[in-house]
Each structure stands twice: as C-alpha cells, then as structure tokens.
Amino acid sequence: FSVCLFAYINFLKLISVAITFVTNIHLFSIIIAVEIQRTLNQLGTPQDSLELRQQLQQKQQYTNQLAKETDKYIKDFGSLPTTPSEQRQRKIQKDRLVAEFTASLTNFQKVQRQAAEKEKEFVARVRAGSRLSVSI
C-alpha cells in the first residue's frame, strides 16, 4: 500500500509541476506577444505617456519574475522521481518544453532590446527639446 501511495504522490507532484511549467510558458509567451508588444508599439505615438512607460516596466519586471519561476519549474520537473520506462518520455517532454521556453526567452530579449531603443530615442528627443527651449 505504501509503495502505491508513494507512486501516487509522485504522480501528483509531476502533474502539478508539469501544469505550472506549461502554464508559465504559455503565459510568458502571451505576455510578450500581446501585452508587452502592444505597449511597446504605443511608445513614440500620441498614446505615449509616463503611465504607459511605467506599465511597460511593470510588465517587463513581471515577465522577468515569471522567467525565473519557470526556470525553477524546469529543474523541479527534471528532478522528480521516475521509473526507467518513463524516463525517455519525460526527457522528450522536458526537451520540448525547454525548447518552447527558450524560444519565448529569445523573443522576450528581442522585445526588451526594442524597448531600450525606444527609451533611448525618447530621451534624445526630450534632451533635444529642452536644448531648443533653453535657446529660445
């Protein structure tokens, strides 16, 4: 009975970690593809504001935290006990999820570079505008 209970508890841990892992990866992808990109596209337009820039920063910080959490779940997923017959399937699942997460991370880094570039452009415009108003 205790062996069955142990196997059942391990199975529940696996399911819990796997669901959280997959959910985080998809949430991470959605935040980048939709939320951050939409906010980023508004920078430099009439919708641009201090509040919008703060929202972008908050979304980036949340996404960074989600990436760290997801990395922890990757490690947890890989360290859960498994039977020899499940090892191959588990490795395939983990490799597929890691590849998806890596692709999302790459996309997030690209979006962060775009945000930094837009911020540089904004600072340059503000500085140019302040020099112009001082000389008038």
Steps between C-alpha positions, in 0.01 A plus 500: 500500500776749591674440166178581315446809714858615434452449124170688511654793691787516249250493216308791656824696543586434138159616382514812718848599385422419136179704500669799662798465265281493187272776629797725573648442155172588330438798728855619434443474124165680516633785714784556255302453180201707606545718805859617475497528121177704504640738760829521313319589177334797674832657600580801283134542402240743639407227756853516646503617861684454826223261611546290185874480560441395859257230383764372258757486778257314730420248226870445436569450871210255533621310193854483641360356823291250305811393307687436825208304640470296182872421509447360851215282372724370223744380764218359717353316202834342419567393859170325570535125552418286201497138403744379235214451255385862547846659476514522122150650471570746782823612331318553171231705677757706687709563187191616309393735781852635545520571126169686512612697807835582339323632190281718723804627689670591173190690393487676839863610465422639154203694639713631787761627252224673304373662820850620590542647152168684522599630843829633357311672219261654752783631718673645194178680393447639851858625518477656155172667597642637824803644319270660248281662769807627691641672191172676421 
